[in-house]
């Protein structure tokens, strides 16, 4: 599959969120994002709440050298990346990162 890598450390790892957002279950590999740390943000968007079933979602921001966020690197199409952009609320922005594996991926971080 030609496309993009999307690193997820939160609700996009849930199969029900993937099916609701992309119409399929994604395939991916465990990976990590060094130099970032995780906290929680309260979600108020009704569509996102309905898909995830969770009021508080993880969000990441730059951390120290010892910090690392664990997650999954999913293979997605450009159209699915656009769908992920629609799923994420204004608290998040998409940035390009290099994962612990050395692969380049998109990730949603604190805006």
Biopython code that builds the backbone (N, CA, C, O; Angstrom):
import numpy as np
from Bio.PDB.StructureBuilder import StructureBuilder

atoms = [
    (1, "UNK", "N", (0.853, -1.189, 0.000)),
    (1, "UNK", "CA", (0.000, 0.000, 0.000)),
    (1, "UNK", "C", (0.890, 1.240, 0.000)),
    (1, "UNK", "O", (1.790, 1.358, 0.831)),
    (2, "UNK", "N", (0.648, 2.141, -0.907)),
    (2, "UNK", "CA", (1.405, 3.393, -0.899)),
    (2, "UNK", "C", (0.593, 4.417, -0.134)),
    (2, "UNK", "O", (-0.619, 4.532, -0.313)),
    (3, "UNK", "N", (1.255, 5.132, 0.692)),
    (3, "UNK", "CA", (0.524, 6.115, 1.473)),
    (3, "UNK", "C", (1.405, 6.727, 2.533)),
    (3, "UNK", "O", (2.589, 6.987, 2.322)),
    (4, "UNK", "N", (0.805, 6.944, 3.660)),
    (4, "UNK", "CA", (1.439, 7.670, 4.748)),
    (4, "UNK", "C", (1.520, 6.769, 5.975)),
    (4, "UNK", "O", (0.847, 5.741, 6.056)),
    (5, "UNK", "N", (2.352, 7.171, 6.924)),
    (5, "UNK", "CA", (2.364, 6.551, 8.240)),
    (5, "UNK", "C", (1.774, 7.546, 9.222)),
    (5, "UNK", "O", (2.128, 8.725, 9.212)),
    (6, "UNK", "N", (0.883, 7.072, 10.060)),
    (6, "UNK", "CA", (0.277, 7.888, 11.105)),
    (6, "UNK", "C", (0.586, 7.234, 12.438)),
    (6, "UNK", "O", (0.211, 6.086, 12.675)),
    (7, "UNK", "N", (1.272, 7.966, 13.311)),
    (7, "UNK", "CA", (1.591, 7.457, 14.640)),
    (7, "UNK", "C", (0.461, 7.820, 15.582)),
    (7, "UNK", "O", (0.108, 8.991, 15.717)),
    (8, "UNK", "N", (-0.109, 6.810, 16.240)),
    (8, "UNK", "CA", (-1.195, 7.031, 17.184)),
    (8, "UNK", "C", (-0.805, 6.524, 18.558)),
    (8, "UNK", "O", (-0.301, 5.412, 18.714)),
    (9, "UNK", "N", (-1.050, 7.363, 19.545)),
    (9, "UNK", "CA", (-0.802, 7.006, 20.942)),
    (9, "UNK", "C", (-2.113, 7.026, 21.728)),
    (9, "UNK", "O", (-2.110, 6.842, 22.945)),
    (10, "UNK", "N", (-3.229, 7.249, 21.036)),
    (10, "UNK", "CA", (-4.511, 7.429, 21.721)),
    (10, "UNK", "C", (-5.648, 6.696, 21.048)),
    (10, "UNK", "O", (-5.525, 5.533, 20.665)),
    (11, "UNK", "N", (-6.776, 7.412, 20.911)),
    (11, "UNK", "CA", (-8.031, 6.778, 20.500)),
    (11, "UNK", "C", (-8.024, 6.255, 19.062)),
    (11, "UNK", "O", (-8.836, 5.393, 18.727)),
    (12, "UNK", "N", (-7.130, 6.752, 18.205)),
    (12, "UNK", "CA", (-7.073, 6.210, 16.839)),
    (12, "UNK", "C", (-6.535, 4.778, 16.810)),
    (12, "UNK", "O", (-6.518, 4.144, 15.755)),
    (13, "UNK", "N", (-6.095, 4.268, 17.967)),
    (13, "UNK", "CA", (-5.702, 2.859, 18.059)),
    (13, "UNK", "C", (-6.924, 1.961, 18.270)),
    (13, "UNK", "O", (-6.832, 0.747, 18.092)),
    (14, "UNK", "N", (-8.066, 2.546, 18.647)),
    (14, "UNK", "CA", (-9.277, 1.764, 18.911)),
    (14, "UNK", "C", (-9.921, 1.347, 17.586)),
    (14, "UNK", "O", (-10.125, 2.170, 16.694)),
    (15, "UNK", "N", (-10.234, 0.059, 17.477)),
    (15, "UNK", "CA", (-10.825, -0.441, 16.237)),
    (15, "UNK", "C", (-12.132, 0.259, 15.897)),
    (15, "UNK", "O", (-12.396, 0.538, 14.727)),
    (16, "UNK", "N", (-12.969, 0.553, 16.918)),
    (16, "UNK", "CA", (-14.257, 1.205, 16.636)),
    (16, "UNK", "C", (-14.048, 2.629, 16.107)),
    (16, "UNK", "O", (-14.821, 3.089, 15.266)),
    (17, "UNK", "N", (-13.028, 3.323, 16.580)),
    (17, "UNK", "CA", (-12.721, 4.662, 16.063)),
    (17, "UNK", "C", (-12.193, 4.554, 14.634)),
    (17, "UNK", "O", (-12.542, 5.372, 13.783)),
    (18, "UNK", "N", (-11.359, 3.557, 14.365)),
    (18, "UNK", "CA", (-10.839, 3.359, 13.005)),
    (18, "UNK", "C", (-11.963, 3.054, 12.027)),
    (18, "UNK", "O", (-12.010, 3.624, 10.937)),
    (19, "UNK", "N", (-12.867, 2.157, 12.410)),
    (19, "UNK", "CA", (-13.976, 1.815, 11.500)),
    (19, "UNK", "C", (-14.876, 3.017, 11.260)),
    (19, "UNK", "O", (-15.336, 3.231, 10.138)),
    (20, "UNK", "N", (-15.136, 3.817, 12.318)),
    (20, "UNK", "CA", (-15.993, 4.994, 12.175)),
    (20, "UNK", "C", (-15.310, 6.085, 11.349)),
    (20, "UNK", "O", (-15.981, 6.816, 10.620)),
    (21, "UNK", "N", (-13.996, 6.204, 11.452)),
    (21, "UNK", "CA", (-13.276, 7.271, 10.764)),
    (21, "UNK", "C", (-12.820, 6.881, 9.356)),
    (21, "UNK", "O", (-12.830, 7.711, 8.446)),
    (22, "UNK", "N", (-12.417, 5.608, 9.175)),
    (22, "UNK", "CA", (-11.795, 5.183, 7.915)),
    (22, "UNK", "C", (-12.562, 4.081, 7.197)),
    (22, "UNK", "O", (-12.240, 3.747, 6.057)),
    (23, "UNK", "N", (-13.578, 3.512, 7.852)),
    (23, "UNK", "CA", (-14.339, 2.431, 7.236)),
    (23, "UNK", "C", (-13.613, 1.103, 7.237)),
    (23, "UNK", "O", (-14.042, 0.169, 6.558)),
    (24, "UNK", "N", (-12.511, 0.992, 7.992)),
    (24, "UNK", "CA", (-11.766, -0.262, 8.067)),
    (24, "UNK", "C", (-10.898, -0.246, 9.328)),
    (24, "UNK", "O", (-10.725, 0.785, 9.978)),
    (25, "UNK", "N", (-10.358, -1.427, 9.647)),
    (25, "UNK", "CA", (-9.388, -1.541, 10.738)),
    (25, "UNK", "C", (-8.000, -1.368, 10.128)),
    (25, "UNK", "O", (-7.676, -1.998, 9.121)),
    (26, "UNK", "N", (-7.192, -0.525, 10.733)),
    (26, "UNK", "CA", (-5.863, -0.224, 10.206)),
    (26, "UNK", "C", (-4.845, -1.296, 10.580)),
    (26, "UNK", "O", (-4.995, -2.001, 11.577)),
    (27, "UNK", "N", (-3.798, -1.399, 9.746)),
    (27, "UNK", "CA", (-2.666, -2.271, 10.072)),
    (27, "UNK", "C", (-1.486, -1.392, 10.442)),
    (27, "UNK", "O", (-1.268, -0.333, 9.854)),
    (28, "UNK", "N", (-0.736, -1.850, 11.423)),
    (28, "UNK", "CA", (0.404, -1.058, 11.850)),
    (28, "UNK", "C", (1.373, -1.852, 12.690)),
    (28, "UNK", "O", (1.213, -3.055, 12.894)),
    (29, "UNK", "N", (2.387, -1.149, 13.174)),
    (29, "UNK", "CA", (3.422, -1.754, 13.997)),
    (29, "UNK", "C", (3.638, -0.907, 15.248)),
    (29, "UNK", "O", (3.486, 0.314, 15.213)),
    (30, "UNK", "N", (3.991, -1.560, 16.347)),
    (30, "UNK", "CA", (4.345, -0.833, 17.566)),
    (30, "UNK", "C", (5.550, 0.045, 17.262)),
    (30, "UNK", "O", (6.448, -0.354, 16.520)),
    (31, "UNK", "N", (5.565, 1.244, 17.841)),
    (31, "UNK", "CA", (6.694, 2.147, 17.683)),
    (31, "UNK", "C", (6.634, 3.124, 18.846)),
    (31, "UNK", "O", (5.777, 3.000, 19.721)),
    (32, "UNK", "N", (7.525, 4.081, 18.857)),
    (32, "UNK", "CA", (7.550, 5.063, 19.935)),
    (32, "UNK", "C", (8.044, 6.387, 19.379)),
    (32, "UNK", "O", (8.673, 6.443, 18.323)),
    (33, "UNK", "N", (7.746, 7.448, 20.113)),
    (33, "UNK", "CA", (8.157, 8.794, 19.728)),
    (33, "UNK", "C", (9.022, 9.366, 20.855)),
    (33, "UNK", "O", (8.501, 9.774, 21.893)),
    (34, "UNK", "N", (10.346, 9.395, 20.648)),
    (34, "UNK", "CA", (11.233, 9.916, 21.691)),
    (34, "UNK", "C", (11.143, 11.438, 21.818)),
    (34, "UNK", "O", (10.888, 12.145, 20.843)),
    (35, "UNK", "N", (11.360, 11.923, 23.045)),
    (35, "UNK", "CA", (11.420, 13.365, 23.288)),
    (35, "UNK", "C", (10.071, 14.039, 23.460)),
    (35, "UNK", "O", (9.988, 15.267, 23.449)),
    (36, "UNK", "N", (9.014, 13.256, 23.620)),
    (36, "UNK", "CA", (7.664, 13.795, 23.816)),
    (36, "UNK", "C", (7.080, 13.187, 25.079)),
    (36, "UNK", "O", (7.468, 12.094, 25.492)),
    (37, "UNK", "N", (6.124, 13.918, 25.699)),
    (37, "UNK", "CA", (5.425, 13.414, 26.882)),
    (37, "UNK", "C", (3.927, 13.560, 26.671)),
    (37, "UNK", "O", (3.473, 14.331, 25.827)),
    (38, "UNK", "N", (3.170, 12.802, 27.457)),
    (38, "UNK", "CA", (1.726, 12.722, 27.259)),
    (38, "UNK", "C", (0.979, 13.302, 28.454)),
    (38, "UNK", "O", (1.398, 13.143, 29.601)),
    (39, "UNK", "N", (-0.136, 13.978, 28.170)),
    (39, "UNK", "CA", (-1.082, 14.396, 29.205)),
    (39, "UNK", "C", (-2.479, 14.192, 28.637)),
    (39, "UNK", "O", (-2.626, 13.637, 27.548)),
    (40, "UNK", "N", (-3.512, 14.636, 29.362)),
    (40, "UNK", "CA", (-4.895, 14.450, 28.909)),
    (40, "UNK", "C", (-5.539, 15.789, 28.573)),
    (40, "UNK", "O", (-5.215, 16.815, 29.171)),
    (41, "UNK", "N", (-6.466, 15.764, 27.599)),
    (41, "UNK", "CA", (-7.247, 16.935, 27.226)),
    (41, "UNK", "C", (-8.718, 16.521, 27.239)),
    (41, "UNK", "O", (-9.062, 15.408, 26.840)),
    (42, "UNK", "N", (-9.583, 17.427, 27.701)),
    (42, "UNK", "CA", (-11.018, 17.138, 27.712)),
    (42, "UNK", "C", (-11.607, 17.414, 26.338)),
    (42, "UNK", "O", (-11.389, 18.478, 25.759)),
    (43, "UNK", "N", (-12.358, 16.440, 25.818)),
    (43, "UNK", "CA", (-12.982, 16.538, 24.499)),
    (43, "UNK", "C", (-14.443, 16.925, 24.672)),
    (43, "UNK", "O", (-15.153, 16.332, 25.484)),
    (44, "UNK", "N", (-14.895, 17.925, 23.908)),
    (44, "UNK", "CA", (-16.296, 18.344, 23.974)),
    (44, "UNK", "C", (-17.031, 18.145, 22.645)),
    (44, "UNK", "O", (-18.252, 18.289, 22.592)),
    (45, "UNK", "N", (-16.298, 17.815, 21.566)),
    (45, "UNK", "CA", (-16.909, 17.613, 20.250)),
    (45, "UNK", "C", (-17.798, 16.366, 20.285)),
    (45, "UNK", "O", (-17.305, 15.268, 20.542)),
    (46, "UNK", "N", (-19.124, 16.524, 20.024)),
    (46, "UNK", "CA", (-20.049, 15.385, 20.140)),
    (46, "UNK", "C", (-19.709, 14.218, 19.213)),
    (46, "UNK", "O", (-19.882, 13.061, 19.596)),
    (47, "UNK", "N", (-19.224, 14.504, 17.991)),
    (47, "UNK", "CA", (-18.888, 13.449, 17.039)),
    (47, "UNK", "C", (-17.714, 12.621, 17.551)),
    (47, "UNK", "O", (-17.741, 11.393, 17.485)),
    (48, "UNK", "N", (-16.687, 13.292, 18.058)),
    (48, "UNK", "CA", (-15.505, 12.587, 18.580)),
    (48, "UNK", "C", (-15.885, 11.800, 19.836)),
    (48, "UNK", "O", (-15.436, 10.669, 20.021)),
    (49, "UNK", "N", (-16.705, 12.394, 20.691)),
    (49, "UNK", "CA", (-17.166, 11.683, 21.888)),
    (49, "UNK", "C", (-17.939, 10.422, 21.505)),
    (49, "UNK", "O", (-17.773, 9.377, 22.134)),
    (50, "UNK", "N", (-18.780, 10.517, 20.480)),
    (50, "UNK", "CA", (-19.573, 9.366, 20.041)),
    (50, "UNK", "C", (-18.673, 8.266, 19.492)),
    (50, "UNK", "O", (-18.900, 7.086, 19.762)),
    (51, "UNK", "N", (-17.649, 8.644, 18.719)),
    (51, "UNK", "CA", (-16.761, 7.641, 18.122)),
    (51, "UNK", "C", (-15.865, 6.990, 19.157)),
    (51, "UNK", "O", (-15.667, 5.775, 19.126)),
    (52, "UNK", "N", (-15.319, 7.778, 20.075)),
    (52, "UNK", "CA", (-14.323, 7.242, 21.017)),
    (52, "UNK", "C", (-14.946, 6.719, 22.306)),
    (52, "UNK", "O", (-14.402, 5.813, 22.937)),
    (53, "UNK", "N", (-16.088, 7.290, 22.697)),
    (53, "UNK", "CA", (-16.697, 6.919, 23.967)),
    (53, "UNK", "C", (-15.919, 7.427, 25.174)),
    (53, "UNK", "O", (-16.179, 7.008, 26.302)),
    (54, "UNK", "N", (-14.971, 8.323, 24.945)),
    (54, "UNK", "CA", (-14.124, 8.819, 26.033)),
    (54, "UNK", "C", (-14.112, 10.341, 26.062)),
    (54, "UNK", "O", (-13.972, 10.994, 25.028)),
    (55, "UNK", "N", (-14.261, 10.899, 27.268)),
    (55, "UNK", "CA", (-14.278, 12.349, 27.439)),
    (55, "UNK", "C", (-12.870, 12.943, 27.494)),
    (55, "UNK", "O", (-12.653, 14.076, 27.063)),
    (56, "UNK", "N", (-11.920, 12.180, 28.022)),
    (56, "UNK", "CA", (-10.542, 12.660, 28.112)),
    (56, "UNK", "C", (-9.663, 11.848, 27.171)),
    (56, "UNK", "O", (-9.620, 10.620, 27.242)),
    (57, "UNK", "N", (-8.963, 12.553, 26.289)),
    (57, "UNK", "CA", (-8.081, 11.903, 25.322)),
    (57, "UNK", "C", (-6.640, 12.278, 25.625)),
    (57, "UNK", "O", (-6.370, 13.374, 26.119)),
    (58, "UNK", "N", (-5.710, 11.368, 25.330)),
    (58, "UNK", "CA", (-4.310, 11.736, 25.485)),
    (58, "UNK", "C", (-3.904, 12.768, 24.435)),
    (58, "UNK", "O", (-4.447, 12.807, 23.332)),
    (59, "UNK", "N", (-2.947, 13.590, 24.806)),
    (59, "UNK", "CA", (-2.373, 14.576, 23.888)),
    (59, "UNK", "C", (-0.892, 14.646, 24.241)),
    (59, "UNK", "O", (-0.523, 14.467, 25.402)),
    (60, "UNK", "N", (-0.038, 14.906, 23.247)),
    (60, "UNK", "CA", (1.395, 14.947, 23.550)),
    (60, "UNK", "C", (1.968, 16.332, 23.290)),
    (60, "UNK", "O", (1.462, 17.104, 22.475)),
    (61, "UNK", "N", (3.045, 16.614, 24.015)),
    (61, "UNK", "CA", (3.774, 17.867, 23.846)),
    (61, "UNK", "C", (5.255, 17.585, 24.052)),
    (61, "UNK", "O", (5.615, 16.561, 24.632)),
    (62, "UNK", "N", (6.117, 18.485, 23.582)),
    (62, "UNK", "CA", (7.550, 18.228, 23.702)),
    (62, "UNK", "C", (7.943, 17.970, 25.156)),
    (62, "UNK", "O", (7.460, 18.625, 26.080)),
    (63, "UNK", "N", (8.826, 17.003, 25.324)),
    (63, "UNK", "CA", (9.297, 16.643, 26.655)),
    (63, "UNK", "C", (10.812, 16.691, 26.697)),
    (63, "UNK", "O", (11.447, 17.370, 25.890)),
    (64, "UNK", "N", (11.376, 15.974, 27.635)),
    (64, "UNK", "CA", (12.815, 15.926, 27.791)),
    (64, "UNK", "C", (13.421, 14.740, 27.077)),
    (64, "UNK", "O", (12.720, 13.931, 26.470)),
    (65, "UNK", "N", (14.736, 14.651, 27.162)),
    (65, "UNK", "CA", (15.471, 13.585, 26.473)),
    (65, "UNK", "C", (15.045, 12.196, 26.951)),
    (65, "UNK", "O", (15.090, 11.239, 26.179)),
    (66, "UNK", "N", (14.634, 12.079, 28.213)),
    (66, "UNK", "CA", (14.250, 10.777, 28.762)),
    (66, "UNK", "C", (12.798, 10.416, 28.460)),
    (66, "UNK", "O", (12.389, 9.279, 28.692)),
    (67, "UNK", "N", (12.012, 11.366, 27.944)),
    (67, "UNK", "CA", (10.591, 11.111, 27.674)),
    (67, "UNK", "C", (10.414, 10.337, 26.371)),
    (67, "UNK", "O", (11.196, 10.476, 25.430)),
    (68, "UNK", "N", (9.365, 9.519, 26.346)),
    (68, "UNK", "CA", (9.026, 8.769, 25.134)),
    (68, "UNK", "C", (7.558, 8.385, 25.205)),
    (68, "UNK", "O", (7.063, 8.008, 26.267)),
    (69, "UNK", "N", (6.860, 8.478, 24.077)),
    (69, "UNK", "CA", (5.452, 8.096, 23.995)),
    (69, "UNK", "C", (5.353, 6.819, 23.164)),
    (69, "UNK", "O", (5.848, 6.764, 22.038)),
    (70, "UNK", "N", (4.714, 5.799, 23.725)),
    (70, "UNK", "CA", (4.511, 4.521, 23.037)),
    (70, "UNK", "C", (3.231, 4.596, 22.212)),
    (70, "UNK", "O", (2.285, 5.292, 22.580)),
    (71, "UNK", "N", (3.211, 3.874, 21.094)),
    (71, "UNK", "CA", (2.013, 3.853, 20.275)),
    (71, "UNK", "C", (2.148, 2.921, 19.094)),
    (71, "UNK", "O", (2.950, 1.987, 19.099)),
    (72, "UNK", "N", (1.334, 3.197, 18.069)),
    (72, "UNK", "CA", (1.301, 2.389, 16.856)),
    (72, "UNK", "C", (1.514, 3.285, 15.648)),
    (72, "UNK", "O", (0.988, 4.396, 15.586)),
    (73, "UNK", "N", (2.296, 2.792, 14.682)),
    (73, "UNK", "CA", (2.474, 3.477, 13.403)),
    (73, "UNK", "C", (1.596, 2.745, 12.382)),
    (73, "UNK", "O", (1.870, 1.602, 12.017)),
    (74, "UNK", "N", (0.543, 3.419, 11.930)),
    (74, "UNK", "CA", (-0.422, 2.821, 11.022)),
    (74, "UNK", "C", (-0.183, 3.273, 9.589)),
    (74, "UNK", "O", (0.155, 4.429, 9.335)),
    (75, "UNK", "N", (-0.364, 2.339, 8.655)),
    (75, "UNK", "CA", (-0.295, 2.650, 7.231)),
    (75, "UNK", "C", (-1.669, 3.150, 6.800)),
    (75, "UNK", "O", (-2.673, 2.455, 6.955)),
    (76, "UNK", "N", (-1.699, 4.370, 6.255)),
    (76, "UNK", "CA", (-2.972, 4.955, 5.822)),
    (76, "UNK", "C", (-2.795, 5.608, 4.458)),
    (76, "UNK", "O", (-1.679, 5.907, 4.033)),
    (77, "UNK", "N", (-3.908, 5.821, 3.790)),
    (77, "UNK", "CA", (-3.909, 6.485, 2.493)),
    (77, "UNK", "C", (-3.992, 7.995, 2.708)),
    (77, "UNK", "O", (-4.336, 8.439, 3.804)),
    (78, "UNK", "N", (-3.682, 8.792, 1.684)),
    (78, "UNK", "CA", (-3.876, 10.244, 1.816)),
    (78, "UNK", "C", (-5.319, 10.618, 2.169)),
    (78, "UNK", "O", (-5.537, 11.557, 2.935)),
    (79, "UNK", "N", (-6.299, 9.905, 1.629)),
    (79, "UNK", "CA", (-7.705, 10.188, 1.960)),
    (79, "UNK", "C", (-7.986, 9.883, 3.432)),
    (79, "UNK", "O", (-8.736, 10.610, 4.085)),
    (80, "UNK", "N", (-7.389, 8.814, 3.952)),
    (80, "UNK", "CA", (-7.569, 8.484, 5.363)),
    (80, "UNK", "C", (-6.873, 9.506, 6.262)),
    (80, "UNK", "O", (-7.354, 9.801, 7.356)),
    (81, "UNK", "N", (-5.747, 10.045, 5.806)),
    (81, "UNK", "CA", (-5.081, 11.101, 6.567)),
    (81, "UNK", "C", (-5.984, 12.327, 6.667)),
    (81, "UNK", "O", (-6.053, 12.965, 7.717)),
    (82, "UNK", "N", (-6.674, 12.655, 5.580)),
    (82, "UNK", "CA", (-7.639, 13.766, 5.606)),
    (82, "UNK", "C", (-8.785, 13.455, 6.571)),
    (82, "UNK", "O", (-9.265, 14.349, 7.269)),
    (83, "UNK", "N", (-9.228, 12.192, 6.615)),
    (83, "UNK", "CA", (-10.285, 11.794, 7.553)),
    (83, "UNK", "C", (-9.784, 11.921, 8.989)),
    (83, "UNK", "O", (-10.542, 12.323, 9.872)),
    (84, "UNK", "N", (-8.532, 11.588, 9.233)),
    (84, "UNK", "CA", (-7.955, 11.741, 10.573)),
    (84, "UNK", "C", (-7.907, 13.214, 10.965)),
    (84, "UNK", "O", (-8.151, 13.564, 12.120)),
    (85, "UNK", "N", (-7.587, 14.081, 9.991)),
    (85, "UNK", "CA", (-7.594, 15.526, 10.257)),
    (85, "UNK", "C", (-8.978, 15.989, 10.712)),
    (85, "UNK", "O", (-9.095, 16.828, 11.605)),
    (86, "UNK", "N", (-10.030, 15.434, 10.089)),
    (86, "UNK", "CA", (-11.404, 15.811, 10.455)),
    (86, "UNK", "C", (-11.767, 15.276, 11.838)),
    (86, "UNK", "O", (-12.525, 15.917, 12.565)),
    (87, "UNK", "N", (-11.235, 14.107, 12.211)),
    (87, "UNK", "CA", (-11.530, 13.499, 13.513)),
    (87, "UNK", "C", (-10.912, 14.304, 14.654)),
    (87, "UNK", "O", (-11.546, 14.499, 15.691)),
    (88, "UNK", "N", (-9.687, 14.770, 14.468)),
    (88, "UNK", "CA", (-8.989, 15.474, 15.551)),
    (88, "UNK", "C", (-9.578, 16.868, 15.745)),
    (88, "UNK", "O", (-9.854, 17.579, 14.778)),
    (89, "UNK", "N", (-9.765, 17.247, 17.004)),
    (89, "UNK", "CA", (-10.348, 18.549, 17.339)),
    (89, "UNK", "C", (-9.266, 19.627, 17.332)),
    (89, "UNK", "O", (-8.087, 19.335, 17.131)),
    (90, "UNK", "N", (-9.673, 20.864, 17.552)),
    (90, "UNK", "CA", (-8.780, 22.025, 17.445)),
    (90, "UNK", "C", (-7.636, 22.017, 18.460)),
    (90, "UNK", "O", (-6.669, 22.764, 18.307)),
    (91, "UNK", "N", (-7.740, 21.172, 19.502)),
    (91, "UNK", "CA", (-6.654, 21.084, 20.483)),
    (91, "UNK", "C", (-5.393, 20.467, 19.870)),
    (91, "UNK", "O", (-4.299, 20.605, 20.416)),
    (92, "UNK", "N", (-5.557, 19.789, 18.733)),
    (92, "UNK", "CA", (-4.462, 19.050, 18.104)),
    (92, "UNK", "C", (-4.033, 19.707, 16.798)),
    (92, "UNK", "O", (-4.827, 20.354, 16.115)),
    (93, "UNK", "N", (-2.753, 19.522, 16.469)),
    (93, "UNK", "CA", (-2.257, 19.870, 15.133)),
    (93, "UNK", "C", (-1.397, 18.708, 14.655)),
    (93, "UNK", "O", (-0.785, 18.012, 15.466)),
    (94, "UNK", "N", (-1.345, 18.495, 13.342)),
    (94, "UNK", "CA", (-0.577, 17.386, 12.767)),
    (94, "UNK", "C", (0.814, 17.873, 12.399)),
    (94, "UNK", "O", (0.965, 18.901, 11.738)),
    (95, "UNK", "N", (1.840, 17.126, 12.833)),
    (95, "UNK", "CA", (3.224, 17.451, 12.510)),
    (95, "UNK", "C", (3.942, 16.192, 12.031)),
    (95, "UNK", "O", (3.524, 15.074, 12.329)),
    (96, "UNK", "N", (5.021, 16.388, 11.289)),
    (96, "UNK", "CA", (5.868, 15.287, 10.828)),
    (96, "UNK", "C", (6.935, 15.016, 11.882)),
    (96, "UNK", "O", (7.537, 15.946, 12.418)),
    (97, "UNK", "N", (7.166, 13.737, 12.178)),
    (97, "UNK", "CA", (8.147, 13.346, 13.186)),
    (97, "UNK", "C", (8.944, 12.142, 12.688)),
    (97, "UNK", "O", (8.566, 11.483, 11.719)),
    (98, "UNK", "N", (10.053, 11.873, 13.374)),
    (98, "UNK", "CA", (10.811, 10.641, 13.158)),
    (98, "UNK", "C", (10.630, 9.776, 14.391)),
    (98, "UNK", "O", (10.908, 10.200, 15.513)),
    (99, "UNK", "N", (10.160, 8.559, 14.165)),
    (99, "UNK", "CA", (9.877, 7.633, 15.258)),
    (99, "UNK", "C", (11.158, 6.942, 15.731)),
    (99, "UNK", "O", (12.206, 7.058, 15.095)),
    (100, "UNK", "N", (11.066, 6.228, 16.845)),
    (100, "UNK", "CA", (12.216, 5.503, 17.400)),
    (100, "UNK", "C", (12.787, 4.512, 16.392)),
    (100, "UNK", "O", (13.989, 4.244, 16.398)),
    (101, "UNK", "N", (11.933, 3.966, 15.528)),
    (101, "UNK", "CA", (12.360, 3.007, 14.500)),
    (101, "UNK", "C", (13.143, 3.674, 13.369)),
    (101, "UNK", "O", (13.756, 2.989, 12.550)),
    (102, "UNK", "N", (13.124, 5.023, 13.322)),
    (102, "UNK", "CA", (13.758, 5.750, 12.224)),
    (102, "UNK", "C", (12.798, 6.080, 11.098)),
    (102, "UNK", "O", (13.156, 6.804, 10.169)),
    (103, "UNK", "N", (11.566, 5.551, 11.172)),
    (103, "UNK", "CA", (10.578, 5.831, 10.121)),
    (103, "UNK", "C", (9.970, 7.214, 10.334)),
    (103, "UNK", "O", (9.840, 7.675, 11.467)),
    (104, "UNK", "N", (9.601, 7.869, 9.240)),
    (104, "UNK", "CA", (8.932, 9.171, 9.303)),
    (104, "UNK", "C", (7.425, 8.948, 9.342)),
    (104, "UNK", "O", (6.898, 8.073, 8.656)),
    (105, "UNK", "N", (6.742, 9.747, 10.150)),
    (105, "UNK", "CA", (5.296, 9.592, 10.308)),
    (105, "UNK", "C", (4.674, 10.932, 10.652)),
    (105, "UNK", "O", (5.354, 11.881, 11.040)),
    (106, "UNK", "N", (3.353, 10.977, 10.497)),
    (106, "UNK", "CA", (2.555, 12.098, 10.991)),
    (106, "UNK", "C", (2.103, 11.766, 12.395)),
    (106, "UNK", "O", (1.918, 10.595, 12.728)),
    (107, "UNK", "N", (1.923, 12.784, 13.224)),
    (107, "UNK", "CA", (1.377, 12.597, 14.564)),
    (107, "UNK", "C", (0.615, 13.858, 14.939)),
    (107, "UNK", "O", (0.945, 14.953, 14.484)),
    (108, "UNK", "N", (-0.406, 13.696, 15.770)),
    (108, "UNK", "CA", (-1.173, 14.828, 16.266)),
    (108, "UNK", "C", (-0.641, 15.210, 17.644)),
    (108, "UNK", "O", (-0.575, 14.380, 18.551)),
    (109, "UNK", "N", (-0.264, 16.483, 17.785)),
    (109, "UNK", "CA", (0.328, 16.997, 19.026)),
    (109, "UNK", "C", (-0.508, 18.159, 19.525)),
    (109, "UNK", "O", (-1.423, 18.615, 18.839)),
    (110, "UNK", "N", (-0.191, 18.640, 20.727)),
    (110, "UNK", "CA", (-0.901, 19.774, 21.302)),
    (110, "UNK", "C", (-0.716, 20.996, 20.417)),
    (110, "UNK", "O", (0.411, 21.366, 20.085)),
    (111, "UNK", "N", (-1.831, 21.624, 20.032)),
    (111, "UNK", "CA", (-1.781, 22.785, 19.132)),
    (111, "UNK", "C", (-1.263, 24.017, 19.866)),
    (111, "UNK", "O", (-1.152, 25.089, 19.271)),
]
sb = StructureBuilder()
sb.init_structure("model")
sb.init_model(0)
sb.init_chain("A")
sb.init_seg("    ")
for serial, (resi, resn, name, xyz) in enumerate(atoms, 1):
    if name == "N":
        sb.init_residue(resn, " ", resi, " ")
    sb.init_atom(name, np.array(xyz, "f"), 0.0, 1.0, " ", f" {name:<3s}", serial, name[0])
structure = sb.get_structure()
